[in-house]
């Protein structure tokens, strides 16, 4: 490569402009569910609402409403993972550890990651 070509490449600037279209909406979510296929990763963001069920009030139903779903290429999912990990680390350095408190009435079932009998987590 000649000196002129190297100078031209070094002087190129790429500017990325972000904008929000008029129909842009933000979604607050308390959790996420999803999975992957060989082609993409899918993450559905949800909120929970309690609902009374039955006459005696002994039983309750939690309505889990999936507000939006994001579909990512494997590369975009990897980049998102790295971005989230960095921001979580920055957050914890600034505010301390994030504690995860879960109230689980039954032990969650653990599936082997080698089980490919179904595509994981598609909504």
N, C-alpha and C positions, 0 to 999 in steps of 0.2 A: 504494500500500500504506500502511495506517495505521501509526502508531507502535506500537500494541499487536501487530499482526501481525508487525512486524519484531522486536519483543522476544520474541515466542513462538518465532520461527524461530531467533533467536540463542541461546535458552536450551535448545533441544533437544539432547540428547546421545544419541549412538548408541554403544553398547558392543558390541564384537564379541568373543565368547568362542571360543577355539580349544579343541578337545578331540581326543583320539586314541581311536578306538574299540578295543575289545578285540582285533580282528583286524588292527590296524594293523601294518604291517611296513616296515622301512627296507630299501632296496636299495642296495648299493654298486655302482657301474658304472665301467668304464674308458673307456667311449665311448658315443656316441649315434648313431642313424641315424634318418632319417625324411624327411618331405616334407610336401607340402600339396596340397589340392584347392581348388576355389573356396570350399568350405564350412568347412574346418578344417585345422589343423596337427597332425601326428602325430610324436611323438618316442618311439622305442624305445631303452631303455637296456640295454646289453649288457656281458658279460664274456667273455673269451677263455680257452680251455684248450687247451694243446698235446696232440696225440694222435699216437702213432707210426703210420706207415702203410707197409705193404709189408714184404717180408722183409729187405731189406738195410739198412733204416733210413735210406736216402738221402732218402726223401720223408717229409714231415711234413704233418699236417693240423691246422689251428687250428679248434677248435670254437667258434663264436661263438654264445653263448646269450643270446637277448633275454629279459631278466628281467622287464621290465614296459614298458608303452606308455602314454603320456599323450596324450590328444586334447584340443586347445585350440581355442577359437574364434579367429578372426583377431585380435580385440581382446585376448584373453587372451595370445595369442602375442606381440603387440607389447608388452604390459605385462611379460611374462616377459623379453623381450629387453632392455627398459630396466632392469629389476631386476638381471638378470645383469651387464649392462655397468657399472652403478653399483657392484655388489659386486666385480667384477673390478678396477675402478679403485681402490676402497678397499683391496683386498687388495694390489695392486701398490704403492700408496702406503705401505703398512705393511711389506711384505716384499720389495719389489723386483719386477722384471719376471718374469712367468711364461714360462719358456722352453718351446718346443714342439719336442721332439726326435722325429723320425719316421724310422724305418728302412723305406724303401720299396724293394722290389726292382725294381719297374717304374714307369714314369712313369704317374701316374693320368690317366685319360681325363677330359677336360673337356667337359661337355655345354653347349650353348648354353641360356641361360635362356629363350630364345624358343621352344624345342622343346616343344610341348605334345602330342606324340604319345601320351604315357601320363601317368597321374597319378603324380606324383613320390613315390618313397620309401615307398609303402604296403607294410607288412609282411604 
